[in-house]
């Protein structure tokens, strides 16, 4: 446990559970945590890092001020949302909390590297508690693991042309959490010069946004799992609804045509009522390019495709994909069946490109893409594999590989690429969708079950699954510690994982057999590289200037 003169870690009275709990003193408050029951570490749960402004619940967070002793024992709070697993409306605005899991080996004299995980959930749902992000597998490698909540849905991503609610409040929550951690983690025995920020899906997209727009040096390494800014449909033709407050107020039987009047009304609405109204109205809320105001803390100020460089070049990067990212989306009815028997190529191309009045070019591009992916197969056939490949390539694979290239061109020179392909009982998204683990391949977010001790998977301890847990956590924590997932060969990982360079794209395939490959999905990615080179100017992911 972290130790210094202002810190108590040795039980004052072993017979009194209250006095034997770990305590940490910091400039922003003192925190009494819990000793873990499943490992040699302590937990400080539900620490407030910021609060929602009661006068502007849709605005930027306010740094939290605290005096006295805080009982850091509860990680169950989540921000208002329709939660993922049971589809119930839940949450509270008293949710901007951080959870810190500290190995007993940590101290001020022996500070440990820090890994921060940002959860995914389409910026609509998600939470940071142990129910999904149990720390046991990672902290045994002598790193500190931190998770935190941020606002999602309307409270996190109202994006309005006003200085009070310019947008991206959820991302600004994340920044405030990163600031709090950077300023205070040393008191918990953390090394504030070795902070890694990791994310999956929307969490990974968030990390990539920070790579492009965050100027402060709040971290030193990043882990991007299946998502980058270019993966996100952030474009002028897919904007969040700027009139969302007026529409939601009307949904709640309050009629007005004034944005500020609607905001004043919604500010007082019970949060769960607003979440239900957002669901029922179909209002779109998500990250956006903000209109800039002199008196506002603007964040995302350009479209991803307009950015040729990343602002953070002094970072190490671990980035990767699963080998079957879009299987669940295209075969299991995700998205209310909108992918069923459609002209899928037209749908994808029209989402990513705007050909304006050039219908001849549009038709020609559709014909070329159909021929490449489908050959003579008929679309809407029983074989969904071409659809799966089209979706995964345009939405995840190509954006990630183009981002890797952008990082290299920006001067980021320490990048490692992976592909996760293992199918086992702990595959998170397969389990969520009730897909038998015996089906080959790994879906989007499937690797989470091998990094985190998910509560309802505790008894899934097959030898193969635990081998992948051991391998994944050793690779990830090596990267957190050293900026290199394989600093030296080990019994678990006998390979030396080469980093990406301008002329080489090696990757590690993570399965029961580790394999080094080069240029994943080479033919398909080469095809898309040529396509973007030819028609990239028509991308929707960029401004019209």
C-alpha positions as CSV (number, residue, x, y, z in Angstrom):
1,X,0.0,0.0,0.0
2,X,1.2,3.5,-0.7
3,X,3.1,4.8,2.3
4,X,4.4,8.2,3.4
5,X,4.3,10.2,6.6
6,X,0.7,11.4,6.0
7,X,-0.5,8.0,5.0
8,X,-1.7,5.0,7.1
9,X,-1.5,1.5,5.7
10,X,-0.6,-0.6,8.7
11,X,-3.7,-1.7,10.8
12,X,-3.9,0.2,14.0
13,X,-6.1,-2.5,15.5
14,X,-6.3,-5.8,13.5
15,X,-9.4,-6.7,15.4
16,X,-11.3,-3.6,14.3
17,X,-12.2,-3.8,10.5
18,X,-12.7,-0.1,10.3
19,X,-9.3,0.8,11.7
20,X,-7.5,-1.9,9.6
21,X,-8.7,-0.5,6.3
22,X,-6.2,1.3,4.0
23,X,-6.1,5.1,4.2
24,X,-4.5,7.6,1.8
25,X,-4.0,11.3,2.5
26,X,-3.8,13.7,-0.5
27,X,-4.0,17.5,-0.9
28,X,-7.6,17.1,-2.0
29,X,-8.8,14.9,0.7
30,X,-8.3,11.7,2.7
31,X,-9.7,8.4,1.5
32,X,-10.4,5.2,3.4
33,X,-10.6,2.2,1.0
34,X,-10.9,-1.6,1.2
35,X,-8.5,-4.5,1.1
36,X,-9.3,-6.8,-1.8
37,X,-10.6,-10.3,-1.0
38,X,-9.2,-11.9,-4.3
39,X,-5.6,-10.6,-4.3
40,X,-2.9,-8.6,-2.6
41,X,-4.2,-5.1,-3.4
42,X,-6.4,-2.4,-2.0
43,X,-9.3,-0.5,-3.6
44,X,-10.3,3.1,-3.4
45,X,-13.8,3.2,-5.0
46,X,-16.1,6.0,-6.0
47,X,-13.8,8.9,-5.3
48,X,-15.3,12.1,-6.7
49,X,-13.0,13.8,-9.1
50,X,-15.5,16.4,-10.3
51,X,-19.1,17.3,-10.0
52,X,-21.9,18.3,-12.3
53,X,-22.7,22.0,-12.2
54,X,-26.3,22.1,-10.7
55,X,-27.0,25.3,-12.6
56,X,-25.8,23.8,-15.9
57,X,-26.0,20.0,-15.8
58,X,-25.2,19.8,-19.5
59,X,-22.0,22.0,-19.2
60,X,-18.4,21.3,-18.3
61,X,-17.6,19.6,-15.0
62,X,-16.5,21.5,-11.9
63,X,-13.4,20.2,-10.1
64,X,-14.3,18.5,-6.8
65,X,-13.3,20.0,-3.5
66,X,-13.4,17.8,-0.5
67,X,-12.4,18.0,3.2
68,X,-12.2,15.3,5.8
69,X,-12.2,11.5,5.3
70,X,-14.1,10.0,2.4
71,X,-15.3,6.4,2.6
72,X,-14.1,5.1,-0.8
73,X,-16.0,1.8,-0.9
74,X,-18.7,2.1,-3.5
75,X,-18.1,1.7,-7.3
76,X,-21.8,1.1,-8.3
77,X,-22.7,4.7,-9.4
78,X,-23.2,5.3,-13.1
79,X,-24.2,8.4,-15.0
80,X,-27.8,8.5,-16.3
81,X,-28.3,6.1,-19.2
82,X,-30.0,3.0,-20.6
83,X,-27.6,0.4,-19.3
84,X,-26.3,-2.1,-21.7
85,X,-27.1,-5.5,-20.2
86,X,-30.7,-5.2,-19.0
87,X,-31.8,-2.2,-21.0
88,X,-33.1,-0.5,-17.8
89,X,-33.0,3.3,-17.3
90,X,-30.7,4.1,-14.4
91,X,-28.1,6.4,-13.1
92,X,-27.4,9.6,-11.2
93,X,-25.6,12.9,-11.9
94,X,-23.5,12.2,-8.8
95,X,-21.4,9.9,-10.9
96,X,-18.1,11.6,-11.7
97,X,-16.1,9.1,-9.7
98,X,-12.7,7.4,-10.0
99,X,-11.8,3.9,-8.9
100,X,-8.1,3.2,-7.9
101,X,-6.8,-0.4,-7.5
102,X,-3.4,-0.4,-5.8
103,X,-1.1,-3.5,-5.4
104,X,0.4,-3.8,-2.0
105,X,3.9,-3.4,-3.4
106,X,3.2,0.3,-4.3
107,X,4.5,3.0,-2.1
108,X,5.9,6.6,-2.5
109,X,9.4,5.0,-2.4
110,X,8.3,2.3,-5.0
111,X,5.8,4.1,-7.3
112,X,4.2,1.8,-9.8
113,X,3.1,2.5,-13.4
114,X,-0.5,3.4,-13.9
115,X,-3.1,2.1,-16.4
116,X,-6.3,4.1,-16.9
117,X,-9.2,2.4,-18.7
118,X,-11.9,4.4,-20.5
119,X,-15.0,2.4,-21.1
120,X,-16.9,2.1,-24.4
121,X,-20.6,2.1,-25.2
122,X,-21.2,4.3,-28.2
123,X,-21.1,7.4,-25.9
124,X,-24.6,6.3,-24.8
125,X,-23.9,4.0,-21.9
126,X,-21.2,2.4,-19.8
127,X,-19.8,2.6,-16.3
128,X,-16.5,1.9,-14.5
129,X,-17.3,-0.5,-11.8
130,X,-15.8,-3.9,-11.0
131,X,-18.9,-5.6,-12.3
132,X,-17.3,-5.4,-15.8
133,X,-13.8,-4.1,-15.0
134,X,-12.5,-6.3,-12.2
135,X,-8.8,-5.4,-11.6
136,X,-7.5,-8.8,-10.3
137,X,-5.8,-10.0,-13.5
138,X,-3.9,-6.7,-14.2
139,X,-2.9,-5.5,-10.7
140,X,-1.0,-8.8,-10.0
141,X,1.5,-7.5,-12.5
142,X,2.4,-4.6,-10.3
143,X,0.6,-1.8,-12.0
144,X,-2.1,0.5,-10.6
145,X,-5.4,0.1,-12.5
146,X,-7.8,3.0,-12.6
147,X,-11.3,3.3,-14.1
148,X,-13.7,6.3,-14.0
149,X,-17.2,7.4,-15.0
150,X,-17.9,10.1,-17.5
151,X,-21.3,11.5,-18.6
152,X,-22.9,9.8,-21.6
153,X,-26.0,10.5,-23.7
154,X,-27.6,14.0,-23.4
155,X,-25.7,14.9,-20.3
156,X,-22.4,14.1,-21.9
157,X,-23.0,15.0,-25.5
158,X,-25.5,17.7,-26.1
159,X,-23.8,19.7,-28.8
160,X,-25.4,23.2,-29.2
161,X,-24.3,26.5,-30.7
162,X,-24.1,28.1,-27.3
163,X,-21.2,29.0,-25.0
164,X,-22.7,27.2,-22.0
165,X,-23.2,23.9,-23.9
166,X,-20.7,23.8,-26.8
167,X,-20.5,20.0,-26.7
168,X,-18.4,17.1,-25.7
169,X,-19.0,17.4,-22.0
170,X,-18.3,13.7,-21.6
171,X,-14.9,14.1,-23.1
172,X,-14.2,17.1,-20.9
173,X,-15.2,14.9,-17.9
174,X,-12.5,12.5,-19.1
175,X,-9.9,15.3,-19.2
176,X,-10.8,16.4,-15.7
177,X,-10.4,12.8,-14.5
178,X,-7.0,12.6,-16.1
179,X,-6.0,15.8,-14.5
180,X,-7.1,14.6,-11.1
181,X,-5.2,11.3,-11.5
182,X,-2.0,13.1,-12.8
183,X,-2.1,15.4,-9.7
184,X,-2.9,12.9,-7.0
185,X,-1.8,9.4,-8.1
186,X,1.6,9.7,-6.4
187,X,-0.1,9.7,-3.0
188,X,-1.5,6.2,-3.8
189,X,1.9,4.9,-4.8
190,X,1.6,5.6,-8.5
191,X,4.3,6.8,-10.9
192,X,2.9,10.0,-12.5
193,X,5.6,9.8,-15.1
194,X,4.3,6.4,-16.4
195,X,0.6,6.8,-17.1
196,X,-1.0,4.8,-19.9
197,X,-4.6,5.7,-21.1
198,X,-6.4,2.7,-22.6
199,X,-9.8,2.3,-24.1
200,X,-12.0,0.0,-26.1
201,X,-14.5,1.0,-28.9
202,X,-15.9,4.4,-27.9
203,X,-13.3,4.5,-25.1
204,X,-10.6,4.0,-27.7
205,X,-12.1,6.7,-29.9
206,X,-12.0,9.0,-26.9
207,X,-8.3,8.3,-26.4
208,X,-7.7,9.1,-30.0
209,X,-9.6,12.3,-29.7
210,X,-7.3,13.2,-26.8
211,X,-4.3,12.3,-29.0
212,X,-5.5,14.9,-31.5
213,X,-6.8,17.7,-29.2
214,X,-5.4,17.4,-25.7
215,X,-2.5,19.8,-25.2
216,X,-1.7,18.9,-21.6
217,X,0.8,16.1,-20.9
218,X,-1.5,14.0,-18.7
219,X,-0.3,10.6,-20.0
220,X,2.7,9.0,-21.7
221,X,1.3,5.9,-23.5
222,X,-2.0,4.9,-25.1
223,X,-3.7,1.6,-25.9
224,X,-6.3,1.8,-28.7
225,X,-8.6,-1.2,-28.9
226,X,-10.9,-1.3,-32.0
227,X,-11.6,2.4,-32.4
228,X,-10.1,5.7,-33.5
229,X,-11.5,9.2,-34.3
230,X,-11.8,8.2,-38.0
231,X,-14.0,5.3,-37.0
232,X,-16.6,7.8,-35.7
233,X,-19.2,9.3,-38.1
234,X,-18.2,12.9,-37.1
235,X,-19.1,14.9,-40.2
236,X,-21.1,17.9,-41.3
237,X,-23.9,15.7,-42.6
238,X,-24.3,13.6,-39.5
239,X,-24.3,16.3,-36.8
240,X,-25.9,15.9,-33.4
241,X,-29.3,17.6,-33.3
242,X,-28.7,21.3,-32.4
243,X,-32.4,21.7,-31.5
244,X,-32.3,18.6,-29.2
245,X,-33.3,20.6,-26.1
246,X,-36.4,22.0,-27.8
247,X,-37.5,18.6,-29.0
248,X,-36.8,16.9,-25.7
249,X,-38.7,19.6,-23.8
250,X,-41.7,19.1,-26.2
251,X,-41.4,15.3,-25.5
252,X,-41.8,16.2,-21.9
253,X,-44.8,18.4,-22.6
254,X,-43.0,21.7,-22.4
255,X,-43.3,23.8,-25.6
256,X,-40.8,26.5,-26.5
257,X,-38.8,27.6,-29.5
258,X,-36.0,29.1,-27.4
259,X,-32.9,26.9,-26.8
260,X,-32.0,28.6,-23.5
261,X,-35.6,28.3,-22.2
262,X,-35.6,24.6,-23.1
263,X,-32.3,24.1,-21.4
264,X,-33.5,25.8,-18.2
265,X,-36.5,23.5,-18.2
266,X,-34.4,20.3,-18.9
267,X,-31.9,21.4,-16.2
268,X,-34.6,20.7,-13.6
269,X,-36.0,17.5,-15.2
270,X,-35.4,14.3,-13.2
271,X,-32.4,12.7,-15.1
272,X,-34.1,9.3,-15.7
273,X,-37.1,11.1,-17.3
274,X,-34.7,12.9,-19.7
275,X,-33.0,9.6,-20.7
276,X,-36.4,8.1,-21.4
277,X,-37.4,11.1,-23.5
278,X,-34.2,10.9,-25.5
279,X,-34.8,7.3,-26.2
280,X,-38.5,7.9,-27.2
281,X,-37.8,11.0,-29.3
282,X,-34.9,9.5,-31.4
283,X,-32.8,12.7,-30.8
284,X,-29.2,12.2,-31.7
285,X,-26.5,13.2,-29.2
286,X,-22.8,12.4,-29.7
287,X,-19.4,14.0,-30.0
288,X,-19.2,16.9,-32.4
289,X,-17.0,19.6,-33.8
290,X,-17.8,22.5,-31.5
291,X,-18.6,26.0,-32.5
292,X,-15.9,28.1,-30.9
293,X,-16.6,30.8,-28.3
294,X,-14.1,33.0,-26.6
295,X,-15.4,32.3,-23.1
296,X,-15.8,28.5,-23.6
297,X,-13.4,25.7,-23.2
298,X,-13.7,24.3,-26.7
299,X,-12.3,20.9,-27.5
300,X,-13.0,19.1,-30.8
301,X,-12.5,22.0,-33.3
302,X,-11.8,20.1,-36.6
303,X,-13.2,17.1,-38.4
304,X,-10.9,14.0,-38.0
305,X,-10.2,13.8,-41.8
306,X,-9.0,17.4,-41.7
307,X,-6.2,16.5,-39.3
308,X,-3.0,15.4,-40.9
309,X,-1.0,15.0,-37.7
310,X,-1.6,14.1,-34.0
311,X,-0.8,16.7,-31.4
312,X,0.9,14.2,-29.1
313,X,4.0,12.7,-30.7
314,X,5.9,11.8,-27.5
315,X,3.7,8.8,-26.7
316,X,4.0,5.0,-27.1
317,X,1.1,3.4,-28.9
318,X,-0.4,-0.1,-28.7
319,X,-3.2,-0.5,-31.2
320,X,-5.2,-3.3,-32.6
321,X,-8.3,-5.1,-33.7
322,X,-10.2,-8.3,-33.3
323,X,-10.3,-10.6,-36.4
324,X,-14.1,-10.5,-36.8
325,X,-15.1,-7.0,-35.6
326,X,-18.4,-6.8,-37.4
327,X,-19.8,-10.3,-37.2
328,X,-22.3,-9.5,-34.4
329,X,-23.4,-6.3,-36.0
330,X,-24.1,-7.9,-39.4
331,X,-25.5,-11.2,-38.4
332,X,-27.3,-10.8,-35.1
333,X,-29.8,-8.1,-35.8
334,X,-27.9,-5.2,-34.2
335,X,-29.3,-1.9,-35.3
336,X,-33.0,-2.9,-35.5
337,X,-32.4,-5.0,-38.5
338,X,-31.4,-2.1,-40.8
339,X,-28.7,-4.2,-42.3
340,X,-31.0,-7.0,-43.4
341,X,-31.2,-7.4,-47.2
342,X,-30.1,-3.9,-48.1
343,X,-27.8,-2.7,-50.8
344,X,-25.1,-2.8,-48.2
345,X,-22.3,-1.3,-50.4
346,X,-24.5,1.7,-51.2
347,X,-25.3,2.2,-47.5
348,X,-21.6,2.1,-46.5
349,X,-20.4,4.3,-49.3
350,X,-23.1,6.9,-48.8
351,X,-22.3,7.0,-45.1
352,X,-18.6,7.6,-45.8
353,X,-18.6,9.7,-49.0
354,X,-20.7,12.4,-50.5
355,X,-20.5,12.5,-54.3
356,X,-22.8,15.5,-54.6
357,X,-24.1,15.6,-58.1
358,X,-21.6,13.2,-59.5
359,X,-24.0,10.2,-59.8
360,X,-21.8,8.6,-62.5
361,X,-18.8,8.5,-60.2
362,X,-21.0,7.2,-57.3
363,X,-22.4,4.4,-59.4
364,X,-18.9,3.5,-60.7
365,X,-17.5,3.4,-57.1
366,X,-20.3,1.2,-55.9
367,X,-19.8,-1.2,-58.8
368,X,-16.0,-1.4,-58.1
369,X,-16.5,-2.1,-54.4
370,X,-19.2,-4.7,-55.1
371,X,-17.0,-6.5,-57.6
372,X,-14.1,-6.5,-55.2
373,X,-15.9,-7.8,-52.1
374,X,-18.7,-9.9,-53.6
375,X,-17.5,-11.0,-57.0
376,X,-20.4,-12.8,-58.6
377,X,-22.2,-13.4,-55.2
378,X,-25.7,-11.9,-54.9
379,X,-26.1,-9.3,-52.1
380,X,-28.6,-10.3,-49.4
381,X,-27.6,-13.9,-49.9
382,X,-27.3,-16.3,-46.9
383,X,-23.5,-15.7,-46.9
384,X,-23.0,-12.6,-44.9
385,X,-19.2,-12.7,-45.0
386,X,-18.8,-10.0,-47.7
387,X,-21.1,-7.7,-45.7
388,X,-19.1,-8.3,-42.6
389,X,-15.8,-7.5,-44.3
390,X,-17.2,-4.4,-46.0
391,X,-18.5,-3.0,-42.6
392,X,-15.4,-3.9,-40.6
393,X,-13.0,-2.6,-43.3
394,X,-14.7,0.8,-43.7
395,X,-15.6,1.4,-40.1
396,X,-12.7,-0.1,-38.1
397,X,-9.8,-1.7,-40.0
398,X,-9.0,1.0,-42.6
399,X,-9.6,4.0,-40.2
400,X,-7.2,2.3,-37.7
401,X,-4.5,1.6,-40.2
402,X,-4.8,5.1,-41.7
403,X,-4.4,6.5,-38.1
404,X,-1.3,4.3,-37.6
405,X,0.1,5.8,-40.8
406,X,-0.8,9.3,-39.6
407,X,1.0,8.7,-36.3
408,X,4.1,7.5,-38.1
409,X,4.1,10.6,-40.4
410,X,3.6,12.8,-37.3
411,X,6.8,11.4,-35.7
412,X,5.3,8.8,-33.3
413,X,7.9,6.1,-33.7
414,X,7.0,3.5,-31.0
415,X,3.9,1.7,-32.2
416,X,2.8,-1.9,-31.8
417,X,-0.1,-3.5,-33.7
418,X,-2.1,-6.6,-32.7
419,X,-4.9,-8.8,-33.9
420,X,-6.9,-10.7,-31.2
421,X,-8.5,-13.9,-32.7
422,X,-9.1,-16.2,-29.8
423,X,-12.5,-17.8,-29.3
424,X,-13.2,-18.9,-25.7
425,X,-15.7,-18.8,-22.9
426,X,-14.5,-15.4,-21.8
427,X,-15.1,-13.6,-25.1
428,X,-17.2,-10.7,-23.8
429,X,-19.3,-9.7,-26.8
430,X,-19.9,-13.3,-27.9
431,X,-21.2,-14.0,-24.4
432,X,-23.3,-10.9,-24.4
433,X,-24.9,-11.9,-27.7
434,X,-25.3,-15.6,-26.6
435,X,-23.1,-16.8,-29.4
436,X,-21.4,-20.2,-28.7
437,X,-17.7,-19.7,-28.1
438,X,-17.0,-22.6,-30.3
439,X,-17.7,-20.3,-33.4
440,X,-14.3,-19.3,-34.7
441,X,-13.1,-15.7,-34.4
442,X,-13.2,-12.8,-32.0
443,X,-15.9,-10.2,-32.1
444,X,-15.7,-6.5,-31.3
445,X,-14.8,-6.0,-27.6
446,X,-14.3,-9.8,-27.1
447,X,-10.8,-9.3,-25.6
448,X,-12.2,-7.5,-22.5
449,X,-12.9,-10.8,-20.8
450,X,-9.2,-11.6,-20.9
451,X,-8.0,-8.3,-19.5
452,X,-10.7,-7.8,-16.8
453,X,-12.1,-10.0,-14.1
454,X,-15.7,-9.7,-15.3
455,X,-17.9,-10.6,-12.3
456,X,-20.2,-13.1,-14.0
457,X,-17.3,-14.9,-15.7
458,X,-15.4,-15.7,-12.5
459,X,-16.0,-19.5,-12.8
460,X,-14.8,-19.6,-16.5
461,X,-11.4,-20.9,-15.9
462,X,-10.6,-23.3,-18.7
463,X,-6.9,-23.8,-19.2
464,X,-7.0,-22.2,-22.7
465,X,-8.9,-19.2,-21.4
466,X,-6.6,-18.6,-18.5
467,X,-3.6,-19.0,-20.9
468,X,-5.0,-16.1,-22.9
469,X,-5.7,-14.1,-19.7
470,X,-2.1,-14.6,-18.7
471,X,-0.7,-13.7,-22.1
472,X,-2.9,-10.6,-22.6
473,X,-2.2,-9.2,-19.2
474,X,1.5,-9.7,-19.5
475,X,1.6,-8.0,-22.9
476,X,-0.5,-5.1,-21.8
477,X,1.3,-4.5,-18.5
478,X,4.7,-4.8,-20.1
479,X,3.6,-2.0,-22.4
480,X,2.4,0.0,-19.5
481,X,5.7,-0.5,-17.7
482,X,8.2,-0.3,-20.5
483,X,6.5,1.0,-23.7
484,X,7.3,-2.4,-25.1
485,X,4.9,-5.4,-24.8
486,X,7.8,-7.9,-25.2
487,X,10.9,-6.3,-23.6
488,X,12.4,-9.8,-23.4
489,X,11.1,-13.2,-24.3
490,X,9.4,-15.2,-21.6
491,X,7.8,-18.7,-21.2
492,X,4.4,-17.3,-21.9
493,X,5.5,-15.0,-24.7
494,X,8.6,-16.5,-26.5
495,X,8.4,-14.0,-29.4
496,X,9.9,-10.6,-29.8
497,X,7.1,-8.3,-31.1
498,X,8.5,-5.9,-33.6
499,X,7.2,-2.3,-33.8
500,X,5.6,-0.7,-36.8
501,X,7.7,1.4,-39.1
502,X,7.2,3.5,-42.2
503,X,7.9,0.6,-44.5
504,X,6.8,-2.4,-42.4
505,X,3.5,-3.2,-40.6
506,X,4.2,-6.3,-38.4
507,X,1.6,-7.4,-36.0
508,X,1.1,-10.0,-33.2
509,X,-1.9,-12.3,-33.6
510,X,-3.0,-13.3,-30.1
511,X,-4.4,-16.8,-29.8
512,X,-3.4,-20.1,-28.2
513,X,-0.5,-20.0,-30.6
514,X,1.1,-16.6,-30.8
515,X,2.0,-15.6,-34.4
516,X,3.8,-12.7,-36.0
517,X,2.3,-11.5,-39.2
518,X,2.7,-8.6,-41.6
519,X,0.2,-6.3,-43.1
520,X,-3.2,-7.6,-41.8
521,X,-5.9,-8.1,-44.5
522,X,-3.3,-6.9,-47.0
523,X,-5.4,-7.2,-50.2
524,X,-8.5,-5.5,-48.7
525,X,-6.5,-2.7,-47.1
526,X,-4.5,-2.1,-50.3
527,X,-7.8,-1.9,-52.2
528,X,-9.2,0.7,-49.7
529,X,-5.9,2.7,-49.7
530,X,-6.3,3.1,-53.5
531,X,-10.0,3.9,-53.1
532,X,-9.3,6.7,-50.6
533,X,-6.4,8.0,-52.7
534,X,-8.8,8.2,-55.6
535,X,-11.9,9.6,-53.9
536,X,-10.8,10.7,-50.5
537,X,-11.7,14.3,-51.3
538,X,-15.4,13.2,-51.2
539,X,-15.2,12.0,-47.6
540,X,-17.9,13.1,-45.3
541,X,-15.5,13.0,-42.4
542,X,-14.1,16.4,-43.3
543,X,-15.2,20.0,-43.6
544,X,-16.6,21.5,-46.8
545,X,-14.2,24.4,-46.8
